[in-house]
Every structure is written in structure tokens, then in C-alpha cells.
Amino acid sequence: HPLFLIRFTYLHPIMKLSLAVLAAALASANAFSASPLATNAAVSRSSVVLEASKNKQKIASRSKWAEKRGYGTAAADAGGVTAGLMTNDDGLEYVRLANANGDTSDIYLFGGVVTSYITGGQDYIAVRPDAKMDGSKPISGGLSHCWPQFGPGAIQQHGFARNVNWTVKSMTDTSVELEMAPSDYTKEIWDKEFLCTFSVTLEDDKLSTKMLVDNKGEESFDFQAALHSYFTVSALDNFSIAGSFKGKEFLNKMVGEGEMQTEEREEITIAEEYDRVYMGVNDPVLKDTGISKTLTIANTAGYEDTVLWNPYGEEGMGYNNFVCVESVKFDPVTLDGGASWTGDMSLSAGDL
């Protein structure tokens, strides 16, 4: 398929990635380093600026949309916390969910990114201190979408879902459903008939997300999907990641040009720069002794792999206070015309 032609033509005729082939395919590319927003950098930058401008122009009309449905900019008072459609100081709109327990979650329309999940007074989702919150570039943090491509490849780094405006399809005090449909901007990059729906629900004991991809055309298309998730850390010295990692092979992209290794630890700790792809691992549990809390990442559909990333030593990025533990479908999905794919991921906090 054209989307993966550049990346996979030299691998296997049917594009079935093995871990060994994955190492070779990614050896020369860093899936998480900064890169231009598109192959044609000039066109992409102007397009992103245009999208940001359009976002500001739509604020008034969207506010009216919310008011007609009873949302407004202060739609509810759940547990003493206001829920509804809001605007940050830089003009970007976001939806705040709130429940009777006083838990909240913020979801930005730009990029459809969840930037906060506060439960029990603790925010478990991180946004980097160097993040731009004005629409000039994708938000560096939160549960950020990588779609229809993960990492580098035939189109721009991590695809385009994270740097376009999603629209609100429906919302309540505790849930929101966002949509991303093809636009002139996306068609310049990837001319497929798709519809993405991203739902976020703030439950009493967890935050649930669902990514639904529909093929609205007659021809099949291939895609990858990921939540490039940033999670808060009190300090890396206090932090570890449990799950089914022990005995699994992973691609360590920080060794030479990329090297396949076997994980020998029961729990992973981070004391150096990390960029690791664990195929077939999707049950991470984050442990932070600094706050005596755990966070269980439950990937119950679609997301089969986990990527760990941390820019160790990069003070400007705030490396000591976040780790990316990403929910990923790395092997390309071939979606037939009229078919759909679902990625379900939820976050549940607990005590150590």
C-alpha cells in the first residue's frame, strides 16, 4: 500500500513484521525524535498554522453549539468542579469532564488529545514544560494520537491526527465523543475515506478511551495506531513499570543502529535514555513510590504492543517527571471497505 511503500518494500512481500525485521526497519530512524511535520516541510508548516487559525475562528460557533445543547462554557458543577467546553489562554478549546467524586479530565479538540486525568487529587497524565498549547505544533504530552502512521515513514512523523482539529460529536458531564474526518489538509497527505471517532469517559474508578476507525470507502487501506501517552512521575528514582516484560524480546533503539535484546527484569526502571519497542506486551502497570500510587494501563482491544520512551537528561523536556508508556498497534492494519477497527485503553489508579 502507498502509505507503507517506502518503509516496508524491502522487508517481506506480505509486510508481516517479525521482531528481527523490525530491528532492521527502524535502525536508522528515531520514532520519537523531533522531525518536520510533513515531507514537504514548508507546505506542512503553513498547513498547521492555517489549522490553528481556523481553530480560533471556530471558537465562537462552537461555543454557540454547546450553549444550544446546554453545555456553554460552564455546563455543569459536578463535585464542585465545572465541566463543559472551555478555552485556554492561547485560544485552544478543550472539554473538561468532571464527576461527583471531584475527578476531572481535559481533552483538547486540537489533536483530540487527553491532557489531564485527575483522580484522588493526583494528575496521572503529563504535559511537557516545553509543550506549545496554541496550536502552532502538536501538543507535547497527554494521550497523543499517532495515526494513520506511527513514527517515521511515507508521510509525516506520527501521521496527522495530532495536529488537526477534531469536532465534538456529543458530550455529557462525564463523557465526550470527538470525530476526525478527511479535510483538504489531510487529503494532501493521505487521500483515504476514513472516519475516526475518539471517545473518553470519566468513570468513578477509571478513565476509559476508545479509538474507532471506520473505512467509509470501497477500497481497503492500511494504517498504524498509537496513543503516544505521557504519564507523570514524581522522580525517575521512584518509578518502575511492571507487566509481562520478562523474557520478551524488544528493539533497543539506543544501542548502535538498533539491537534486539531480551528483557530479563520483572520490573523496568529507567536510568538512561529510553526508546524501546516491546512487541506483544500490552499490560503495563506503573508504580511510583514517591506518591505511593499505581496506574494500570489496560489495553483491552486493538493495541497489542508497548513503546517506552524517555529523553533522559533533557531538562528542558522535564525528563525526570514523565515517562512515555505507549499503547501501540505496530503491525499495519489492513481495513477493508466498510470495516472498522477499535482500540480500547483505560487507566485505573491504585495504592501501593
N, C-alpha and C positions, 0 to 999 in steps of 0.2 A: 504494500500500500504506500502511496506517496509520502504519508506522514513519517513513516519509518524507513523509507528507502535509503536515505543517506546513512542511517545508523546501523541498519541490520543486513544490508545486501551482502556483506562479506561474511556473515555468520553462518546461517543454516537456511536451507531452501524454504522451510516452513516456519522460520522465525521462532523456533522453540528454544528459549534461552536455558542453558544449563548454567550452573554456577561458574564453571570454568570459562565458558564463553562469555559470561557476564563480566568476568575479570578482564578479559581481553578487550571487550567492547567499551569498557569505561576507563581503561588505563590512562588515556590521555586527557580525560575530561573530569573536571570537578563539578559535580552536580549542584554544589551549594555555594560556589564562589560567585561573586558579583559578575554579571555579564550584561551586554546590551539587551534591551527589552525586545529586540527583534533582529532578524538577519540584516535587514536594512535599517541601521540604527537611526538615520535621520528621519525616515518615514515613521518609525515606531515612536520616537520621542515626540514628534508632532502629534501623532495619533493619541498618545497618552495625555498630553496637555489638552488636546481637544476633548477627550473624555472627561477630564477634570473640570473643564469649563462647562461642558454640558451638565455635569453633576450639579454645579452651583445654580445653573439656570432652572433646574428641575425642582429645586427645594420648595419653592412656593406652591407649585402644582401638587407635589406630593404631600405637603402639609394639608392642603385642602382635601386631598383624597383621604387622609387619615381622619380629619375632622368630620367628614361626612359619615365615616364609619364609627365615630365615637372615640377615636384614638387621640387626635390632637397631638400636642407636644407634651402633654401631661395627662395621659389617658387613664391611669389607674393609680391607686395607692395601696399596693399590696405589701402588707407587713411593714408599713411606714416608708416604703421605697417607691418612688414614682416609676411607672412603666409606660412605655409608649415610644413614638417616633421622635427622635431628638436630633440636634445638630451640634457638632463640636465647634471649638473656637476657630477652626480653619475652614468651616463651611461644609464639612462632610457629614452626611446623615448616618445615623445608626439607630437601631431598635434596641431598647432596653427591656429585657424581660425581668419580672420580679414575682416571687411567690410569697405566700403567707408566712414563711419562715424567715423572710428577710434576705433570702438568696437572690442573686442577680446574675444576669449575663448580658453582655453587649455584643451586638452583631452589626458590623458596618455594611452598608449597601455597596460601597466601593470594594470590590473584591469578594463580597459575600463572606467576609472573614469574622470569625468569633474572636474578640479581643479580650474578653474577660469572663471568668466564671468564679463568682464569689459565693462560697458556702461556709457557714460557721465562722464568718469574718475573715477567711483566708482566700486570696485570689490565686487560683492554680494555673492560670494562663498568663504567659509573659508576652510583653511587647518590648522590643529592644529600645534602649535610650536614644539610639540614632535613627529610629523609625520616623518616616515622614507621614504625617496624618492629614495632609492637604490634597491628596490625590495626584501628586506630581510623580509618584512612583509607587509600586506595590508596598503595602504595609509590611514592615519587617517585624513579624511577630504574629501571635494568635494562631488560630487554626486556619492556615492559609491554603487555598486550593492550588494544586498543581494539576492542570487539565487543559487540553487533552494530551499533554506531554509532560513527563517527569524528567527534570534535568535538561541537559543539552540535547540537541537533535536537529531534525529537519526544520522546525520552527523555533520561535523564541524560547529562551530559557524558561522552563516550567509552564509553558503554554500561556494562555491569555486570560484565564478565568479570574486570576488575582488582580488584574488591572483594568477591569471593566466594571460598569455599574450594573448590579443586579436589581431587579424590581421586586417590590413587596406584592406577593400574591394574596396572602392572608396573614392575619396576626391576632393574637389574644394577649392577655397579660403574661402568659407563660409559654407562648409558642409563636414562632414566625416561620413562614414559608416564602423563600426567595426563588426567583426564576432568572435564568440567563438564556436568552435566545440569540440566534445569529443576528449580527448587525453588519453595517458596511465595514466597520473596523475588523471584526472577526473574520468576515468573508475574504478580506485581503490576505489574511494569514492562513485560514483553514476553511475552505468553502464546502462545509458539510451541513446537512439538515438535522440539527440536533435541538434538544431542549433539555437543559439541566435544571433540576429543582433541588434546592438545599433547604432542609427543614431542621430547626433547632427547637428542642423542647426542654424547658426547665422543670424537672420533676422534683418531688420532695427529697429524693435521695441521690439524684444523679442529673447530669446534663446529657441529653441524647441528641445525636445528629444523624441525618440521613441524606446521602447524595444519590439522587435518581437521575440517570442518564437515559433519555429516550432518543431513538433513531426515528426521526419523523419522515425520512425519505425512503426510497425504494432500494437504494444501493447500500451495501454494508460499509462500515468504516471501522478503523482501528483507533484505539486510544489507550493511554495510561491514566491512572488517577492516584492522587495522594492528598492527604492533609499534612502539610508541612508544619507540624504542631510544635509550638514553643511552650514549655512548661516552666513555671517558676521554681527556683532553687534558693534555699536560704544561703547556702555556700556549697561549692562542689565537694568540699571535705566532708559534708554532712549527707551526701547524696549517693544513692545506689539504685540500680534497676534490676528487679527480679523478673523471672519468666522462664520460658523454655529455651534459653540460650545455650546452656551447657551441652557440648558435643556437636553443636551446629557449625557448619561452615559459613564463613562470611567473607565478603570482599573488604579488605582494609585498604582504602584508597590513599592512606597516608604513608604507606611503605612502598618505596620505589615508584614504579608506574602502576601500582595496584597489585595486591597479592592476596591470594586465597589463604585463609587461616582457619583454624578450628578453635572455637571458644571453649576454654577449659574452666571458666568460672561459673559458679552458681548465680552470683550477682555481679553486675558490671559496675565498676567505679571509673571515674574519669579524672585523669591527672595529666592529660596531654591533649593535643588537638585530635578530634574525632571526626571521622567520615567513614561510616561502616554500613554496609548493606547486608542485612540478615534475611535471606530468603526463607520463607516458610515459618517465620516466627511472628506471631501477631497477638501475644498475650502479655505485654509488659506491665509491670507494677512498679511505680515509682515510690521510693522510700526516702524520707527526709527527716533525719534525727534532729535537725535544728528546730523544727516545728512539731516534731513527733506525729507526723501525718504520712499517710499513704495516698496514692492516687492510682486506681485501677483503670487501665485503658482497655475497654472491651470492644474488640473488632469482631462483630458477630456476622457480618456479611460483606463480601467484596474485597476488603483489604486483607491480603494474605502475608504481607512482608512488613518488616520494620527497618527503618533507617535511623541511625544515631548520629547526631552531628553536634559539635561544639567547637567554636573558634578559640580554643584555649589560649589565653594570654592577650586577647584583643580587648583591652579595657574599654575602648570606645563603643564596642558592641555589648558591653556588660556581660562578658562571658561567664563570670562567676555566679551569675544569678539566673541562668536559664540553661536548659538542655532541650534540644530538638529530639523528640521521640516520635517518629513519623509513621502514620498509617498509610501503607502503600500497596497498590496493585501494580507490580513492576512489569510482569509479562503483559504484553499488549492484549487488550480485549478486542475481539472481532465482534461487532454488534450488527446483526442483520437488520434490514429494513423493517420497521415496525416493532423491533425488540427493545428491551430495556435492561439496564444493569443498575444494581443498588449497592452502595457502600454504607454500612451501618457502623457507627462508632459512638461509644458512650464513655463518660468519665464519672467515676464514683470515688468520693473521698472517704478515708477511714482513719483510724487512730493506730499508731504504732504500739 
